[in-house]
Amino acid sequence: MGKGWLERAAIFTSGNVGDTNRQLGLDYETVRTIQPRIVYCQATGFGASGPYAQLPTHGQMMDALGGGAPPMALDDR
């Protein structure tokens, strides 16, 4: 699939982890060469680089990491 749609886009959003966007040719620098006025958002739990960048973080995992998930009660009957 070509990237002609980017020429008409105003906003680009992605939930891909780490450098997946770069591997797909959809990193900010590449997208900006196609559409200089793009609003670019990559929503990752740990950012696009760093030791945890490749970890997917959605839903309950993010709640637990942020301390928002209640502890599990284990019934040991």
PyMOL Python script that loads the backbone (N, CA, C, O; Angstrom):
from pymol import cmd

cmd.read_pdbstr("""\
ATOM      1  N   MET A   1       0.850  -1.175   0.000  1.00  0.00           N
ATOM      2  CA  MET A   1       0.000   0.000   0.000  1.00  0.00           C
ATOM      3  C   MET A   1       0.892   1.232   0.000  1.00  0.00           C
ATOM      4  O   MET A   1       1.822   1.324   0.801  1.00  0.00           O
ATOM      5  N   GLY A   2       0.623   2.166  -0.875  1.00  0.00           N
ATOM      6  CA  GLY A   2       1.386   3.400  -0.938  1.00  0.00           C
ATOM      7  C   GLY A   2       1.055   4.330   0.209  1.00  0.00           C
ATOM      8  O   GLY A   2       0.156   4.065   1.006  1.00  0.00           O
ATOM      9  N   LYS A   3       1.783   5.403   0.278  1.00  0.00           N
ATOM     10  CA  LYS A   3       1.572   6.368   1.358  1.00  0.00           C
ATOM     11  C   LYS A   3       0.968   7.669   0.843  1.00  0.00           C
ATOM     12  O   LYS A   3       1.127   8.713   1.476  1.00  0.00           O
ATOM     13  N   GLY A   4       0.274   7.623  -0.300  1.00  0.00           N
ATOM     14  CA  GLY A   4      -0.365   8.809  -0.848  1.00  0.00           C
ATOM     15  C   GLY A   4      -1.403   9.406   0.086  1.00  0.00           C
ATOM     16  O   GLY A   4      -1.659  10.609   0.044  1.00  0.00           O
ATOM     17  N   TRP A   5      -2.003   8.573   0.929  1.00  0.00           N
ATOM     18  CA  TRP A   5      -2.998   9.055   1.889  1.00  0.00           C
ATOM     19  C   TRP A   5      -2.387  10.049   2.869  1.00  0.00           C
ATOM     20  O   TRP A   5      -3.091  10.914   3.390  1.00  0.00           O
ATOM     21  N   LEU A   6      -1.086   9.936   3.125  1.00  0.00           N
ATOM     22  CA  LEU A   6      -0.445  10.867   4.054  1.00  0.00           C
ATOM     23  C   LEU A   6      -0.428  12.295   3.525  1.00  0.00           C
ATOM     24  O   LEU A   6      -0.441  13.244   4.309  1.00  0.00           O
ATOM     25  N   GLU A   7      -0.402  12.455   2.225  1.00  0.00           N
ATOM     26  CA  GLU A   7      -0.397  13.802   1.645  1.00  0.00           C
ATOM     27  C   GLU A   7      -1.674  14.560   1.992  1.00  0.00           C
ATOM     28  O   GLU A   7      -1.671  15.790   2.039  1.00  0.00           O
ATOM     29  N   ARG A   8      -2.770  13.832   2.235  1.00  0.00           N
ATOM     30  CA  ARG A   8      -4.058  14.457   2.550  1.00  0.00           C
ATOM     31  C   ARG A   8      -4.369  14.445   4.043  1.00  0.00           C
ATOM     32  O   ARG A   8      -5.353  15.043   4.478  1.00  0.00           O
ATOM     33  N   ALA A   9      -3.530  13.765   4.833  1.00  0.00           N
ATOM     34  CA  ALA A   9      -3.805  13.612   6.268  1.00  0.00           C
ATOM     35  C   ALA A   9      -3.441  14.863   7.048  1.00  0.00           C
ATOM     36  O   ALA A   9      -2.493  15.570   6.707  1.00  0.00           O
ATOM     37  N   ALA A  10      -4.196  15.123   8.084  1.00  0.00           N
ATOM     38  CA  ALA A  10      -3.892  16.221   9.007  1.00  0.00           C
ATOM     39  C   ALA A  10      -3.305  15.673  10.302  1.00  0.00           C
ATOM     40  O   ALA A  10      -2.490  16.330  10.950  1.00  0.00           O
ATOM     41  N   ILE A  11      -3.729  14.454  10.678  1.00  0.00           N
ATOM     42  CA  ILE A  11      -3.308  13.844  11.940  1.00  0.00           C
ATOM     43  C   ILE A  11      -2.910  12.397  11.686  1.00  0.00           C
ATOM     44  O   ILE A  11      -3.581  11.678  10.946  1.00  0.00           O
ATOM     45  N   PHE A  12      -1.822  11.981  12.303  1.00  0.00           N
ATOM     46  CA  PHE A  12      -1.368  10.592  12.249  1.00  0.00           C
ATOM     47  C   PHE A  12      -1.257  10.082  13.680  1.00  0.00           C
ATOM     48  O   PHE A  12      -0.535  10.664  14.489  1.00  0.00           O
ATOM     49  N   THR A  13      -1.967   8.997  14.003  1.00  0.00           N
ATOM     50  CA  THR A  13      -1.862   8.401  15.332  1.00  0.00           C
ATOM     51  C   THR A  13      -1.499   6.934  15.204  1.00  0.00           C
ATOM     52  O   THR A  13      -1.894   6.262  14.250  1.00  0.00           O
ATOM     53  N   SER A  14      -0.746   6.448  16.173  1.00  0.00           N
ATOM     54  CA  SER A  14      -0.312   5.056  16.164  1.00  0.00           C
ATOM     55  C   SER A  14      -0.162   4.574  17.592  1.00  0.00           C
ATOM     56  O   SER A  14       0.213   5.342  18.478  1.00  0.00           O
ATOM     57  N   GLY A  15      -0.450   3.319  17.814  1.00  0.00           N
ATOM     58  CA  GLY A  15      -0.234   2.697  19.116  1.00  0.00           C
ATOM     59  C   GLY A  15       0.850   1.640  19.046  1.00  0.00           C
ATOM     60  O   GLY A  15       0.954   0.795  19.935  1.00  0.00           O
ATOM     61  N   ASN A  16       1.662   1.681  17.995  1.00  0.00           N
ATOM     62  CA  ASN A  16       2.729   0.696  17.824  1.00  0.00           C
ATOM     63  C   ASN A  16       3.824   0.886  18.863  1.00  0.00           C
ATOM     64  O   ASN A  16       4.123   2.012  19.261  1.00  0.00           O
ATOM     65  N   VAL A  17       4.420  -0.215  19.299  1.00  0.00           N
ATOM     66  CA  VAL A  17       5.482  -0.157  20.298  1.00  0.00           C
ATOM     67  C   VAL A  17       6.831   0.167  19.667  1.00  0.00           C
ATOM     68  O   VAL A  17       7.062  -0.077  18.483  1.00  0.00           O
ATOM     69  N   GLY A  18       7.711   0.725  20.491  1.00  0.00           N
ATOM     70  CA  GLY A  18       9.107   0.943  20.126  1.00  0.00           C
ATOM     71  C   GLY A  18       9.334   1.549  18.763  1.00  0.00           C
ATOM     72  O   GLY A  18       8.753   2.578  18.419  1.00  0.00           O
ATOM     73  N   ASP A  19      10.186   0.902  17.988  1.00  0.00           N
ATOM     74  CA  ASP A  19      10.549   1.442  16.676  1.00  0.00           C
ATOM     75  C   ASP A  19       9.758   0.805  15.535  1.00  0.00           C
ATOM     76  O   ASP A  19      10.208   0.825  14.390  1.00  0.00           O
ATOM     77  N   THR A  20       8.584   0.238  15.834  1.00  0.00           N
ATOM     78  CA  THR A  20       7.754  -0.373  14.798  1.00  0.00           C
ATOM     79  C   THR A  20       7.415   0.632  13.701  1.00  0.00           C
ATOM     80  O   THR A  20       7.463   0.295  12.518  1.00  0.00           O
ATOM     81  N   ASN A  21       7.074   1.864  14.083  1.00  0.00           N
ATOM     82  CA  ASN A  21       6.748   2.870  13.066  1.00  0.00           C
ATOM     83  C   ASN A  21       7.926   3.113  12.130  1.00  0.00           C
ATOM     84  O   ASN A  21       7.734   3.269  10.924  1.00  0.00           O
ATOM     85  N   ARG A  22       9.142   3.148  12.672  1.00  0.00           N
ATOM     86  CA  ARG A  22      10.322   3.333  11.829  1.00  0.00           C
ATOM     87  C   ARG A  22      10.477   2.161  10.872  1.00  0.00           C
ATOM     88  O   ARG A  22      10.775   2.357   9.694  1.00  0.00           O
ATOM     89  N   GLN A  23      10.277   0.952  11.364  1.00  0.00           N
ATOM     90  CA  GLN A  23      10.389  -0.236  10.518  1.00  0.00           C
ATOM     91  C   GLN A  23       9.366  -0.223   9.392  1.00  0.00           C
ATOM     92  O   GLN A  23       9.620  -0.747   8.308  1.00  0.00           O
ATOM     93  N   LEU A  24       8.220   0.371   9.650  1.00  0.00           N
ATOM     94  CA  LEU A  24       7.164   0.462   8.639  1.00  0.00           C
ATOM     95  C   LEU A  24       7.316   1.685   7.735  1.00  0.00           C
ATOM     96  O   LEU A  24       6.531   1.874   6.806  1.00  0.00           O
ATOM     97  N   GLY A  25       8.330   2.518   8.006  1.00  0.00           N
ATOM     98  CA  GLY A  25       8.492   3.756   7.246  1.00  0.00           C
ATOM     99  C   GLY A  25       7.480   4.803   7.646  1.00  0.00           C
ATOM    100  O   GLY A  25       7.140   5.680   6.852  1.00  0.00           O
ATOM    101  N   LEU A  26       6.992   4.719   8.885  1.00  0.00           N
ATOM    102  CA  LEU A  26       5.983   5.654   9.376  1.00  0.00           C
ATOM    103  C   LEU A  26       6.455   6.408  10.608  1.00  0.00           C
ATOM    104  O   LEU A  26       5.635   6.852  11.412  1.00  0.00           O
ATOM    105  N   ASP A  27       7.762   6.559  10.767  1.00  0.00           N
ATOM    106  CA  ASP A  27       8.295   7.353  11.862  1.00  0.00           C
ATOM    107  C   ASP A  27       8.058   8.830  11.569  1.00  0.00           C
ATOM    108  O   ASP A  27       7.757   9.200  10.434  1.00  0.00           O
ATOM    109  N   TYR A  28       8.193   9.666  12.582  1.00  0.00           N
ATOM    110  CA  TYR A  28       7.883  11.089  12.448  1.00  0.00           C
ATOM    111  C   TYR A  28       8.669  11.749  11.319  1.00  0.00           C
ATOM    112  O   TYR A  28       8.101  12.486  10.513  1.00  0.00           O
ATOM    113  N   GLU A  29       9.960  11.488  11.260  1.00  0.00           N
ATOM    114  CA  GLU A  29      10.788  12.140  10.241  1.00  0.00           C
ATOM    115  C   GLU A  29      10.324  11.787   8.827  1.00  0.00           C
ATOM    116  O   GLU A  29      10.259  12.658   7.959  1.00  0.00           O
ATOM    117  N   THR A  30      10.004  10.518   8.596  1.00  0.00           N
ATOM    118  CA  THR A  30       9.543  10.092   7.266  1.00  0.00           C
ATOM    119  C   THR A  30       8.174  10.662   6.941  1.00  0.00           C
ATOM    120  O   THR A  30       7.951  11.171   5.843  1.00  0.00           O
ATOM    121  N   VAL A  31       7.251  10.574   7.904  1.00  0.00           N
ATOM    122  CA  VAL A  31       5.898  11.096   7.688  1.00  0.00           C
ATOM    123  C   VAL A  31       5.956  12.592   7.414  1.00  0.00           C
ATOM    124  O   VAL A  31       5.233  13.098   6.555  1.00  0.00           O
ATOM    125  N   ARG A  32       6.801  13.289   8.131  1.00  0.00           N
ATOM    126  CA  ARG A  32       6.893  14.748   7.961  1.00  0.00           C
ATOM    127  C   ARG A  32       7.436  15.144   6.586  1.00  0.00           C
ATOM    128  O   ARG A  32       7.098  16.214   6.081  1.00  0.00           O
ATOM    129  N   THR A  33       8.263  14.309   5.980  1.00  0.00           N
ATOM    130  CA  THR A  33       8.741  14.628   4.621  1.00  0.00           C
ATOM    131  C   THR A  33       7.602  14.525   3.608  1.00  0.00           C
ATOM    132  O   THR A  33       7.613  15.203   2.581  1.00  0.00           O
ATOM    133  N   ILE A  34       6.622  13.677   3.902  1.00  0.00           N
ATOM    134  CA  ILE A  34       5.464  13.522   3.009  1.00  0.00           C
ATOM    135  C   ILE A  34       4.418  14.587   3.296  1.00  0.00           C
ATOM    136  O   ILE A  34       3.825  15.140   2.370  1.00  0.00           O
ATOM    137  N   GLN A  35       4.183  14.884   4.587  1.00  0.00           N
ATOM    138  CA  GLN A  35       3.179  15.874   4.999  1.00  0.00           C
ATOM    139  C   GLN A  35       3.791  16.753   6.104  1.00  0.00           C
ATOM    140  O   GLN A  35       3.687  16.423   7.285  1.00  0.00           O
ATOM    141  N   PRO A  36       4.426  17.865   5.721  1.00  0.00           N
ATOM    142  CA  PRO A  36       5.135  18.705   6.687  1.00  0.00           C
ATOM    143  C   PRO A  36       4.260  19.284   7.802  1.00  0.00           C
ATOM    144  O   PRO A  36       4.776  19.617   8.869  1.00  0.00           O
ATOM    145  N   ARG A  37       2.961  19.411   7.581  1.00  0.00           N
ATOM    146  CA  ARG A  37       2.083  20.014   8.596  1.00  0.00           C
ATOM    147  C   ARG A  37       1.366  18.978   9.459  1.00  0.00           C
ATOM    148  O   ARG A  37       0.419  19.313  10.170  1.00  0.00           O
ATOM    149  N   ILE A  38       1.808  17.729   9.403  1.00  0.00           N
ATOM    150  CA  ILE A  38       1.136  16.636  10.113  1.00  0.00           C
ATOM    151  C   ILE A  38       1.210  16.827  11.631  1.00  0.00           C
ATOM    152  O   ILE A  38       2.217  17.299  12.160  1.00  0.00           O
ATOM    153  N   VAL A  39       0.144  16.460  12.310  1.00  0.00           N
ATOM    154  CA  VAL A  39       0.150  16.335  13.766  1.00  0.00           C
ATOM    155  C   VAL A  39       0.387  14.856  14.020  1.00  0.00           C
ATOM    156  O   VAL A  39      -0.427  14.020  13.626  1.00  0.00           O
ATOM    157  N   TYR A  40       1.485  14.526  14.670  1.00  0.00           N
ATOM    158  CA  TYR A  40       1.938  13.142  14.811  1.00  0.00           C
ATOM    159  C   TYR A  40       1.838  12.707  16.258  1.00  0.00           C
ATOM    160  O   TYR A  40       2.341  13.394  17.147  1.00  0.00           O
ATOM    161  N   CYS A  41       1.190  11.565  16.510  1.00  0.00           N
ATOM    162  CA  CYS A  41       1.051  11.051  17.866  1.00  0.00           C
ATOM    163  C   CYS A  41       1.329   9.554  17.875  1.00  0.00           C
ATOM    164  O   CYS A  41       0.628   8.779  17.224  1.00  0.00           O
ATOM    165  N   GLN A  42       2.352   9.157  18.615  1.00  0.00           N
ATOM    166  CA  GLN A  42       2.629   7.737  18.827  1.00  0.00           C
ATOM    167  C   GLN A  42       2.379   7.457  20.296  1.00  0.00           C
ATOM    168  O   GLN A  42       3.170   7.854  21.151  1.00  0.00           O
ATOM    169  N   ALA A  43       1.290   6.778  20.590  1.00  0.00           N
ATOM    170  CA  ALA A  43       0.891   6.512  21.968  1.00  0.00           C
ATOM    171  C   ALA A  43       1.435   5.155  22.403  1.00  0.00           C
ATOM    172  O   ALA A  43       0.872   4.112  22.069  1.00  0.00           O
ATOM    173  N   THR A  44       2.530   5.181  23.145  1.00  0.00           N
ATOM    174  CA  THR A  44       3.123   3.956  23.668  1.00  0.00           C
ATOM    175  C   THR A  44       3.213   4.074  25.173  1.00  0.00           C
ATOM    176  O   THR A  44       3.246   5.180  25.715  1.00  0.00           O
ATOM    177  N   GLY A  45       3.253   2.962  25.838  1.00  0.00           N
ATOM    178  CA  GLY A  45       3.337   2.983  27.293  1.00  0.00           C
ATOM    179  C   GLY A  45       4.678   3.472  27.809  1.00  0.00           C
ATOM    180  O   GLY A  45       4.740   4.156  28.830  1.00  0.00           O
ATOM    181  N   PHE A  46       5.754   3.125  27.108  1.00  0.00           N
ATOM    182  CA  PHE A  46       7.093   3.442  27.583  1.00  0.00           C
ATOM    183  C   PHE A  46       7.914   4.259  26.596  1.00  0.00           C
ATOM    184  O   PHE A  46       9.131   4.362  26.754  1.00  0.00           O
ATOM    185  N   GLY A  47       7.279   4.842  25.581  1.00  0.00           N
ATOM    186  CA  GLY A  47       8.007   5.656  24.612  1.00  0.00           C
ATOM    187  C   GLY A  47       8.559   4.835  23.456  1.00  0.00           C
ATOM    188  O   GLY A  47       8.447   3.609  23.437  1.00  0.00           O
ATOM    189  N   ALA A  48       9.155   5.527  22.496  1.00  0.00           N
ATOM    190  CA  ALA A  48       9.653   4.885  21.281  1.00  0.00           C
ATOM    191  C   ALA A  48      11.070   4.350  21.435  1.00  0.00           C
ATOM    192  O   ALA A  48      11.547   3.620  20.566  1.00  0.00           O
ATOM    193  N   SER A  49      11.753   4.699  22.525  1.00  0.00           N
ATOM    194  CA  SER A  49      13.106   4.193  22.742  1.00  0.00           C
ATOM    195  C   SER A  49      13.308   3.934  24.234  1.00  0.00           C
ATOM    196  O   SER A  49      12.524   4.396  25.064  1.00  0.00           O
ATOM    197  N   GLY A  50      14.341   3.210  24.559  1.00  0.00           N
ATOM    198  CA  GLY A  50      14.635   2.898  25.950  1.00  0.00           C
ATOM    199  C   GLY A  50      14.471   1.420  26.241  1.00  0.00           C
ATOM    200  O   GLY A  50      14.053   0.656  25.372  1.00  0.00           O
ATOM    201  N   PRO A  51      14.797   1.012  27.459  1.00  0.00           N
ATOM    202  CA  PRO A  51      14.818  -0.416  27.775  1.00  0.00           C
ATOM    203  C   PRO A  51      13.454  -1.107  27.735  1.00  0.00           C
ATOM    204  O   PRO A  51      13.392  -2.322  27.549  1.00  0.00           O
ATOM    205  N   TYR A  52      12.378  -0.369  27.902  1.00  0.00           N
ATOM    206  CA  TYR A  52      11.048  -0.976  27.903  1.00  0.00           C
ATOM    207  C   TYR A  52      10.226  -0.625  26.662  1.00  0.00           C
ATOM    208  O   TYR A  52       9.029  -0.911  26.621  1.00  0.00           O
ATOM    209  N   ALA A  53      10.831  -0.026  25.673  1.00  0.00           N
ATOM    210  CA  ALA A  53      10.105   0.472  24.498  1.00  0.00           C
ATOM    211  C   ALA A  53       9.365  -0.617  23.731  1.00  0.00           C
ATOM    212  O   ALA A  53       8.333  -0.343  23.119  1.00  0.00           O
ATOM    213  N   GLN A  54       9.864  -1.824  23.751  1.00  0.00           N
ATOM    214  CA  GLN A  54       9.234  -2.902  22.979  1.00  0.00           C
ATOM    215  C   GLN A  54       8.113  -3.612  23.738  1.00  0.00           C
ATOM    216  O   GLN A  54       7.478  -4.515  23.191  1.00  0.00           O
ATOM    217  N   LEU A  55       7.861  -3.218  24.989  1.00  0.00           N
ATOM    218  CA  LEU A  55       6.797  -3.850  25.773  1.00  0.00           C
ATOM    219  C   LEU A  55       5.446  -3.228  25.443  1.00  0.00           C
ATOM    220  O   LEU A  55       5.271  -2.018  25.583  1.00  0.00           O
ATOM    221  N   PRO A  56       4.491  -4.042  25.006  1.00  0.00           N
ATOM    222  CA  PRO A  56       3.150  -3.498  24.785  1.00  0.00           C
ATOM    223  C   PRO A  56       2.493  -3.212  26.132  1.00  0.00           C
ATOM    224  O   PRO A  56       2.586  -4.021  27.056  1.00  0.00           O
ATOM    225  N   THR A  57       1.845  -2.090  26.241  1.00  0.00           N
ATOM    226  CA  THR A  57       1.213  -1.706  27.506  1.00  0.00           C
ATOM    227  C   THR A  57      -0.158  -1.123  27.228  1.00  0.00           C
ATOM    228  O   THR A  57      -0.295   0.044  26.859  1.00  0.00           O
ATOM    229  N   HIS A  58      -1.158  -1.949  27.410  1.00  0.00           N
ATOM    230  CA  HIS A  58      -2.537  -1.517  27.181  1.00  0.00           C
ATOM    231  C   HIS A  58      -3.422  -2.110  28.272  1.00  0.00           C
ATOM    232  O   HIS A  58      -3.110  -3.161  28.832  1.00  0.00           O
ATOM    233  N   GLY A  59      -4.491  -1.455  28.558  1.00  0.00           N
ATOM    234  CA  GLY A  59      -5.511  -1.984  29.452  1.00  0.00           C
ATOM    235  C   GLY A  59      -5.027  -2.266  30.853  1.00  0.00           C
ATOM    236  O   GLY A  59      -4.434  -1.403  31.500  1.00  0.00           O
ATOM    237  N   GLN A  60      -5.281  -3.480  31.326  1.00  0.00           N
ATOM    238  CA  GLN A  60      -4.982  -3.837  32.707  1.00  0.00           C
ATOM    239  C   GLN A  60      -3.497  -3.770  33.025  1.00  0.00           C
ATOM    240  O   GLN A  60      -3.125  -3.498  34.167  1.00  0.00           O
ATOM    241  N   MET A  61      -2.644  -4.011  32.039  1.00  0.00           N
ATOM    242  CA  MET A  61      -1.207  -3.936  32.303  1.00  0.00           C
ATOM    243  C   MET A  61      -0.819  -2.514  32.699  1.00  0.00           C
ATOM    244  O   MET A  61      -0.043  -2.325  33.636  1.00  0.00           O
ATOM    245  N   MET A  62      -1.346  -1.524  32.004  1.00  0.00           N
ATOM    246  CA  MET A  62      -1.041  -0.133  32.354  1.00  0.00           C
ATOM    247  C   MET A  62      -1.639   0.226  33.710  1.00  0.00           C
ATOM    248  O   MET A  62      -1.017   0.952  34.486  1.00  0.00           O
ATOM    249  N   ASP A  63      -2.827  -0.269  34.001  1.00  0.00           N
ATOM    250  CA  ASP A  63      -3.433  -0.022  35.312  1.00  0.00           C
ATOM    251  C   ASP A  63      -2.537  -0.571  36.419  1.00  0.00           C
ATOM    252  O   ASP A  63      -2.307   0.096  37.428  1.00  0.00           O
ATOM    253  N   ALA A  64      -2.034  -1.783  36.228  1.00  0.00           N
ATOM    254  CA  ALA A  64      -1.184  -2.411  37.238  1.00  0.00           C
ATOM    255  C   ALA A  64       0.131  -1.659  37.388  1.00  0.00           C
ATOM    256  O   ALA A  64       0.595  -1.439  38.507  1.00  0.00           O
ATOM    257  N   LEU A  65       0.732  -1.264  36.277  1.00  0.00           N
ATOM    258  CA  LEU A  65       1.998  -0.540  36.336  1.00  0.00           C
ATOM    259  C   LEU A  65       1.843   0.806  37.027  1.00  0.00           C
ATOM    260  O   LEU A  65       2.756   1.265  37.713  1.00  0.00           O
ATOM    261  N   GLY A  66       0.700   1.430  36.849  1.00  0.00           N
ATOM    262  CA  GLY A  66       0.455   2.728  37.466  1.00  0.00           C
ATOM    263  C   GLY A  66      -0.096   2.638  38.875  1.00  0.00           C
ATOM    264  O   GLY A  66      -0.322   3.662  39.520  1.00  0.00           O
ATOM    265  N   GLY A  67      -0.315   1.426  39.359  1.00  0.00           N
ATOM    266  CA  GLY A  67      -0.828   1.249  40.711  1.00  0.00           C
ATOM    267  C   GLY A  67      -2.333   1.400  40.793  1.00  0.00           C
ATOM    268  O   GLY A  67      -2.879   1.517  41.890  1.00  0.00           O
ATOM    269  N   GLY A  68      -3.022   1.401  39.649  1.00  0.00           N
ATOM    270  CA  GLY A  68      -4.462   1.611  39.653  1.00  0.00           C
ATOM    271  C   GLY A  68      -5.285   0.346  39.697  1.00  0.00           C
ATOM    272  O   GLY A  68      -6.504   0.405  39.858  1.00  0.00           O
ATOM    273  N   ALA A  69      -4.639  -0.801  39.558  1.00  0.00           N
ATOM    274  CA  ALA A  69      -5.377  -2.063  39.563  1.00  0.00           C
ATOM    275  C   ALA A  69      -5.411  -2.630  40.976  1.00  0.00           C
ATOM    276  O   ALA A  69      -4.382  -2.664  41.651  1.00  0.00           O
ATOM    277  N   PRO A  70      -6.577  -3.074  41.431  1.00  0.00           N
ATOM    278  CA  PRO A  70      -6.637  -3.670  42.774  1.00  0.00           C
ATOM    279  C   PRO A  70      -5.882  -4.998  42.793  1.00  0.00           C
ATOM    280  O   PRO A  70      -5.832  -5.693  41.778  1.00  0.00           O
ATOM    281  N   PRO A  71      -5.300  -5.352  43.922  1.00  0.00           N
ATOM    282  CA  PRO A  71      -4.590  -6.641  44.003  1.00  0.00           C
ATOM    283  C   PRO A  71      -5.571  -7.794  43.854  1.00  0.00           C
ATOM    284  O   PRO A  71      -6.731  -7.699  44.255  1.00  0.00           O
ATOM    285  N   MET A  72      -5.091  -8.872  43.277  1.00  0.00           N
ATOM    286  CA  MET A  72      -5.920 -10.077  43.129  1.00  0.00           C
ATOM    287  C   MET A  72      -5.982 -10.831  44.447  1.00  0.00           C
ATOM    288  O   MET A  72      -4.968 -11.035  45.114  1.00  0.00           O
ATOM    289  N   ALA A  73      -7.176 -11.235  44.804  1.00  0.00           N
ATOM    290  CA  ALA A  73      -7.339 -12.072  46.007  1.00  0.00           C
ATOM    291  C   ALA A  73      -7.331 -13.518  45.549  1.00  0.00           C
ATOM    292  O   ALA A  73      -8.118 -13.902  44.684  1.00  0.00           O
ATOM    293  N   LEU A  74      -6.466 -14.305  46.111  1.00  0.00           N
ATOM    294  CA  LEU A  74      -6.397 -15.723  45.755  1.00  0.00           C
ATOM    295  C   LEU A  74      -7.061 -16.549  46.856  1.00  0.00           C
ATOM    296  O   LEU A  74      -6.758 -16.406  48.040  1.00  0.00           O
ATOM    297  N   ASP A  75      -7.946 -17.388  46.439  1.00  0.00           N
ATOM    298  CA  ASP A  75      -8.655 -18.252  47.390  1.00  0.00           C
ATOM    299  C   ASP A  75      -7.881 -19.557  47.482  1.00  0.00           C
ATOM    300  O   ASP A  75      -7.852 -20.316  46.514  1.00  0.00           O
ATOM    301  N   ASP A  76      -7.255 -19.838  48.618  1.00  0.00           N
ATOM    302  CA  ASP A  76      -6.435 -21.042  48.742  1.00  0.00           C
ATOM    303  C   ASP A  76      -7.115 -22.140  49.572  1.00  0.00           C
ATOM    304  O   ASP A  76      -6.480 -22.803  50.391  1.00  0.00           O
ATOM    305  N   ARG A  77      -8.388 -22.308  49.344  1.00  0.00           N
ATOM    306  CA  ARG A  77      -9.128 -23.378  50.043  1.00  0.00           C
ATOM    307  C   ARG A  77      -8.706 -24.719  49.586  1.00  0.00           C
ATOM    308  O   ARG A  77      -9.223 -25.726  50.067  1.00  0.00           O
TER     309      ARG A  77
END
""", "prot")
cmd.dss("prot")
cmd.show_as("cartoon", "prot")
cmd.util.cbc("prot")
cmd.orient("prot")
